[in-house]
Amino acid sequence: MGELVLSNRTGAATHSEAGDEFTQYLTFAVSDERLAMSIDAVKEIIETPAITRVPMTPDYIRGIINLRGSVVPVIDLGARLGRGPITLTKRSCIVLVEVHVGDEAHVLGMLVDEVKNILEIACEDIKPPPEFGSEIRIDFIEAMGRVEDVFVIILSVDHVLSMQELAALRRLSHEAAGGGADGAS
């Protein structure tokens, strides 16, 4: 069952009164599709600030933002998942996530149409990704979560971008912070 839960940010697994294990996921919309990611990957959710476009980057890299003095690359999740670029509305927001490249962690913004809620999904309702039947690349899918009688695609945040793409984003952030682009929003 989907239930709005806003606590327990220190660990993904929680326990109900009956002893069942649950995992928390942030759900959001991208092109009218409900997707999710582990709440542990989410650092913050912010309103969409001005985004500075960076020349010569793929279409799914929306640009960079200045987040309290740090340069943060922003990925248009709609474009990245092949759904077309997200049209900014009042409900659009950026989900700041932590992605890992080897031993290093990097903050990255993911532009989504709308954040929905936080779900607790019972561990027995988490299923492996399908071998077929999804338009999203299989390596982007961590699992499928059954919520009532509907499946929610749970994205693998560390795989939404390849290692080479993450390294290129890291270089972009360092160049922007060092004077290649001013990062001002």
Secondary structure, 3 states (H helix, E strand, C coil): CCCCCCCCCCCCEEECCCCCEEEEEEEEEECCEEEEEEHHHEEEEEECCCCECCCCCCCCEEEEEEECCEEEEEEEHHHHCCCCCCCCCCCCEEEEEEEEECCEEEEEEEEECEEEEEEEEEHHHEECCCCCCCCCCHHHEEEEEEECCEEEEEECHHHCCCHHHHHHHHHHHHHHHCCCCCCCC
